[in-house]
Amino acid sequence: MGDNNIETIDLNKPGIIDMDFFIRTEEQAKAIMKTCEAAINIIGKSVREMVNLAGLDSVDFALFNISAVKQNIEENPNKLPGLMIFAGSDDTYEYSISATPSYSGKNEYPEEVMALLLRKNIENPIDDFCVFNFNDKKWVKADFAAHLGLTREQYDLFSKNQEDPRLPLFNIYKDFHGPMSNEEFDEFFEKNQQIVELHELTRYYTDFDYFLMNNGIIALCPLSEDVSDGLSVTYEDGYYSLNITTKGKILKSIAKISDVEQMAAVLSNFLDRKFPKDMLSFVPLSLSTAAVIHDSGVCEYMHPSDEPDNAQIRDEERKNFKMYIEACTHAAHAMAEQLQPKNINTITIPDKK
């Protein structure tokens, strides 16, 4: 036997100790420290000058939007956050300073800090709300309702009645489209009056879904913390429709009901219960049966409590569930083509038993 099959091992050769994680973390920490030092020196100094100009030296100010600033620094540790809000108060007023650093070109530090200093009366903000003019060193009266994105009539309506059933609907519209006139709000509410009425009867387990809006009418879906897909209720031509829904798209209306209390009873039977935390989809298959899908891919059928345990799944219900699964699978493959993941998990329909 020759020496060709013998390998000599250098026992003195050290193995590699990968410390890349700690090196990258140290670099990030140094960048964050540098950014925080800049915030203290630049933003702190600027805010102090604004406070002095406004004669608010005796008021304590603290960073208000801490979580947003923290997230911004962690995601982009080499740059000051785009907006920092400092809040303070005395016996009469609440104050807020919005500081925004302004960069030019590739400069490491901002050239200037733009600021907005606001003051509102604690007891009566609608009639005593001001913005500070740094040039004239004076408080100038401003429109508090407009600052909130409301008209005066809308402010009066909702500030006096936080339980007004139109308020969630209004907030959804404003979040997507911005402020609306009184006429726009009246028209939007008139179109959605029946959905608002149904939501009032089912508000502990349903919420509005703007993405399923059709002809200016939004939909109702289960609470997002309970389930993210499967069921929606829409209203059109005098009827509430119970729908199978996935990814913001209505696949099929499985029932139409004209009476709001009857539809509320259907939703109560389905949704007024404690759901497991791992539930992914709740799919109505008929007025009396639904399919529950867990994030593990496990599926099970759910029947009303007044039906026997051995209730059978009808062929039409199985067809409805198959349609939903096929739509989900198609959506998953379409997304897979974009993201190119290594594995795609598909869901198996449970058998008839």
N, C-alpha and C positions, 0 to 999 in steps of 0.2 A: 504494500500500500504506500503510495507516494505522499508527499506533503501537500498536495493540492486540496485535500479534504480537511485540512486543519486551519482553523481561523484563530488568530491571536487577538485576545481581548485586552485592551488597555484599561486596567482597573483604576488607574489614576485619572481617567477622563471624567470630569464632573458632569452630572446631569443638569438639565436646564430647569431652573426655577422660574416659572412664568409669573412675573409681578406686574404684568401689563395693566391689570385692573387697578392696582394701587397707584400706578404711575398716572393713568388717565384721571383717576379720582383726585389725585394731588393737583394735577394741572387745572381741573375744573374748580377745585377749591381755591386755588390761587387766583383764578380769573374772577370768581365770585367775591373774594376778599377785595380785589382791586375795584370791582364795580361798586361794592358797598362803601368803600372808602370815598369813591367819587360821589356817591349819593350823599354821604355825610358832608363832604366838603362843598359840593356844588349845589345840590338840591337844598340841603339844610341851610346854607348861607342865603340862598335865594328866598326860601320861605321865611326866614327870619327878617329879611329886608321888607318883604310884603307885609308881615305882621307889624313891623315898626311903622311903615307908612300909613297903615290903617288905624294906628293907635290901639292895637290889641295886644300890647306887651304883657298884660296881666292874664291873658287867656292861654290855657294849656292846649296845645295841638298834638295830635297823635295820628300816625298813619292809619287810614280807614280801610283801604282795600288791600289788606295784608296778604290774603290768599292769592289774589291775582298778581300782585307784585312778586311774591315768592315763586309762583309758577313761571312767571316771565323771566326771572333771573336764572332759575334752574335750566330753562330751555335755551336761553341766550345769555350766558354768563358774561359775555364780553361787552354788553351794552346796557345802559340804564333803561329801566322799563319805560314804555311810552306814556304812561299816565300814572301819577301818584297823587292820591287824594288824602289830604290831612283835614281832620275834623276837630272842632273845639266848641265850647259853649260857655256862657255865663248865665246869670239868673234870667235874662230876658231873651237872648238870642242864641241860635245855633249857627256856627260858621263852618264853611268848607273852602279849602284851597285846592284847586286842581292844578298840578304842576306837570308840564309836558316839556321834556328836553328837546331842543331843536339841533339837529346835526347838519353839517354841510360837507358834502363829498365823503371822503374816507377818514375824516378826523376821528380820533379815538374818543374825545370828549366833546360834549355839546358846546356850541358857541353861545347859546342863550337858553333861558328857560322861560317858556310862555306860561302865564298863570291866569287863573280866574278865581276871584275871591267873592264868595256869596254870603249873604246874611239873611236869615229868616227868623221872624218872631215865633217863639215857641208856642204861644197861645193863639196867634192869629196870622199864620203865614200867608194866607191869600191876600190880605190887605197890607202886609208889611214884609215885603220881600225885596231885597236890594242887591245890586252888584257894585263892587267898588271900582271907581274910576281912578287908576293910578296916576294919570296925568293931572287931574284936578284935585286929587286926594279927597274925593267926596263919594258918599254913598248915593247911588242913583236907583230910583224905584224901578222895579222890573215886574214882569207878569209871571207869577208863580205857577199858574195853571199851564201857561205855555211852556214853562221850564219843565213841567212834568209830561208834556206832550198832550195836554188836554185843552178843551175850551172851558170857559168859565162855567157854562151850564153842565158840562160833563164832570167837572171838579165838584160842583155843588151836589150833583146827583150821587156820586160814588163816595164822597167824603162823609156824607150823612148816613149812608147805608152800605156798609162793607159787605152785607149779605145779599145785596141786589143780585139776582140770578144772571143779569146781563153783564156783570163785571168780568167774569172769566172770558166770556165771548169777546168783550171789548179789548181785553189785554192781549188775546191771541191775535186779533186783527192788527192792533197797534204794533206788536212785536214783528209782524211780517211786512206791514205796509207803512208803518209810521203813523203820525197823527191823522185823525179824520175829522171832517167837519160834522156838525150836528146832523145835517141832512144825510151824509154818508152813513153815520152811525144808525140813524132811524131806519134807513133802507136796509142796512145789513141785518139789524135786529129783526125787522119785519120778515125777511126771508128765512131767518133761523128761529123764529118764535116757537115752532113746534119742537125743534131739537132742544131748545133751552127748556121747554116744559118737560120733556122726557128726562133731561139731565137733572132737573130738580127732583124728580122722583127716584133717580138712581145715582145720585152724586157721590155716594160712598164707595161705589165700585165702577164708575165710568168717568170718562173725561173726553173733552173735545179733541178731534183730530183734524187739524187744518189741512194736512196733505191729501185728505180724501174729499176735499171740497169740490162740489159740482154745481155750476150755475150759481155761485155765491152762497151755497148752503154747505156747511161743514158737517162732519160725521161724528158719531159717538163711538168710542172704543173702550175696552177694558183699561183700567189704570195701568200705566206703564210699569209700575213696580210689581204688578201681578203677572202680566203677560205682554209680550211684544208683538204678537201676530195672530191672525186667524179670524177675528170677529169684528164686524162693524155694523152700525145701524145708520142708515141714511133716510132722508125724507124727500118725497117727490110726488106731486099730483095727488095729494091727500092721503098718502100711505107711508107708513114706516116700513123700511125694508131691512130684514135681517140678512146680512151678507157674509159670504166666505171671502176673506181678504188676505192678501199677502203682499208684502213689500210696497205698501201704499197703493195697491191696485185691487179693485173689486173683481173677483172671479165670477161670482154667481149670487143672485138673490134667491134665498131658499124659502122665504115667506114674506108676505106683505100683510100688514095689519093697519087698520085705520084708527083704532082706539089706542090712545096713549097709555092708559092704565093697563091694557092687555099686553102691550109691548113691554111696559115696565115690569110686569109679572114674569114675562119670559126672561128678561135680563136678570131679574132677581133670582130666578130658579137656576140660571147658569152661573152667575158671577158673585152672588152674595154669599161668599164662603171663604175660608182660609185656604189659599193655594200654596203648594210646596214652592220653595225658593228656586228649584231647578226647572220650573215649568217654562217652556219656550213658546208653545203655541196652544191656543184654545180655539178649536175649529167647530162651529155649529154645523151639524149635519142635517138637522131638522129642528122643529120646535121643541123636541123632547130629548134629543140626543146630541152629544158633542164628542169630539176626539181631543184628548189631551196628549201633547207631545212634550217630553222632557228633553233637556239639553244633551242627555246621553244618547238620544235617538229612540228611547223606549216610548211606545205608544200605548194608550189605553182608552177605552170608550167610557163615557160617563152618561148615566141615565138619571132622570128625575128621581127623587126619593120616594115617590108614591108608586113607582113601578117595581115589579119583582126583580130579584137579583139575577135571574136567568133570562132577562129580557133579551130578545134577539135583535141583531142589527139588520135592518131591511136593506135590500139590494140598492135602492136609491141612495141610502145613507152611505153605503160603501162606495158607490160611484162618486158621490160628492167628495169623500175623503181621498179617493184615488186622484181626482182632479186636482185637489189641493197639493198632494204630494208631488204630482207631476209638475205643477207650476213651481213649487219650491226647488225641485231638482233642476228644472230648466234655469231658474234664476241662479242656482249655485254654480252650474256649469258656465253660465254667461259670466259670472264674476270670476270663476276660476281662469277663464281665458284671459281676463284682464290682469289678475294677480299671479297666475301661474303657480298655484300651490302644489305641493307634492302629493297630497292625498285629499280626496273628497269623500265625505261620509254621506251616504244616502239613508233614507228612513224606510223601514219595512212596515207595511200595513199589517196590523194584527189580524189574526184569523177570525172567523165568525163566532167562535165559542167565547 
